[in-house]
Amino acid sequence: MADLMTVEDRRAHLPSLAATGWAAVEGRDAIRKILRFRSFSQAWGFMSRVALAAETMNHHPEWSNRYNIVDITLTTHDCAGLSLLDIDLARRIDRLAEGADVVADHGQPIECLCELRAGQRSH
Ligand SMILES: C[C@H](O)[C@H](O)[C@H]1CNC2=NC(N)=NC(=O)C2=N1
């Protein structure tokens, strides 16, 4: 069972993900990144590789694909917020997305997620 990230975890891990284009999702304890590939084929190949990583981790993205665009949101359903599994999957996604363009005009600064929201309690 994945635990909700503590404030310390968040401060340690989230800012570096901002550097690679991850942003906070409005109203959710979740991170989002939008990628643009050269073609549908490149986008689909990326998604295939991420799918294999997700299956290995048993941790899956919420994502959509439109031609050469892949829109990815990560959060952990079991704890209704961000866990370290989301950090791990985000880093694997960044490695697999090498060479793709990052669409940056969305989301809130990721630092918004470095404090726990009302009602959230990390173990
Ligand atoms: C039953 C299965 O192990 C769980 O539903 C896994 C599958 N993949 C998952 N993916 C994500 N993002 N969050 C989860 O809590 C989760 N739980």
The ligand as an SDF file (V2000), in Angstrom:
LIG
                    3D

 17 18  0  0  0  0  0  0  0  0999 V2000
   -5.1120   -3.7520   -7.7740 C   0  0  0  0  0  0  0  0  0  0  0  0
   -3.9100   -2.9550   -8.2610 C   0  0  0  0  0  0  0  0  0  0  0  0
   -2.7370   -3.4360   -7.6410 O   0  0  0  0  0  0  0  0  0  0  0  0
   -4.0770   -1.5110   -7.8330 C   0  0  0  0  0  0  0  0  0  0  0  0
   -5.2960   -1.0230   -8.3210 O   0  0  0  0  0  0  0  0  0  0  0  0
   -2.9300   -0.6250   -8.3580 C   0  0  0  0  0  0  0  0  0  0  0  0
   -2.8720   -0.5860   -9.8720 C   0  0  0  0  0  0  0  0  0  0  0  0
   -2.2560    0.6240  -10.3990 N   0  0  0  0  0  0  0  0  0  0  0  0
   -2.3050    1.7940   -9.7150 C   0  0  0  0  0  0  0  0  0  0  0  0
   -1.9420    2.9540  -10.2970 N   0  0  0  0  0  0  0  0  0  0  0  0
   -2.0450    4.1330   -9.6480 C   0  0  0  0  0  0  0  0  0  0  0  0
   -1.6980    5.2840  -10.2620 N   0  0  0  0  0  0  0  0  0  0  0  0
   -2.5190    4.1680   -8.3970 N   0  0  0  0  0  0  0  0  0  0  0  0
   -2.9010    3.0820   -7.7160 C   0  0  0  0  0  0  0  0  0  0  0  0
   -3.3210    3.1760   -6.5550 O   0  0  0  0  0  0  0  0  0  0  0  0
   -2.7790    1.8010   -8.3830 C   0  0  0  0  0  0  0  0  0  0  0  0
   -3.1260    0.6630   -7.7700 N   0  0  0  0  0  0  0  0  0  0  0  0
  1  2  1  0
  2  3  1  0
  2  4  1  0
  4  5  1  0
  4  6  1  0
  6  7  1  0
  6 17  1  0
  7  8  1  0
  8  9  1  0
  9 10  2  0
  9 16  1  0
 10 11  1  0
 11 12  1  0
 11 13  2  0
 13 14  1  0
 14 15  2  0
 14 16  1  0
 16 17  2  0
M  END
$$$$
